[in-house]
Amino acid sequence: MTWKKTDADRRRDAAVYGNRDYQRNRKAVLRRANGRCEQCGSRRALQVDHVIPISQGGTHNVNNLQVLCSGPGSCHAKKTATEGKGFRASRRADPDPRPSTDWLADRD
């Protein structure tokens, strides 16, 4: 199953990444990194990442932003997997909930 953004996801992203402080500090962090991943030094696809995610109380401060390479097996993928304990947890309810099978345990 692939991750699909909802309208709420898009609104949240616009609020977070459209923020003036984030945009200004993002440019400063990219200059600081000099076109390289701050973890491994790679020059492949780069993105600016929050060290402490906004959802966990992080800010757009330059000290809370880092440049990481992105893609499968990248520094950003490893960091995200660590934060999610190996998987991306959804905060949404399952769109196709399965019926409970607890009644099967009661059968003799």
Beta strands, then each sheet from edge to edge (+ up, - down):
strand 1: 46-50
strand 2: 65-69
sheet 1: 1+ 2-
end
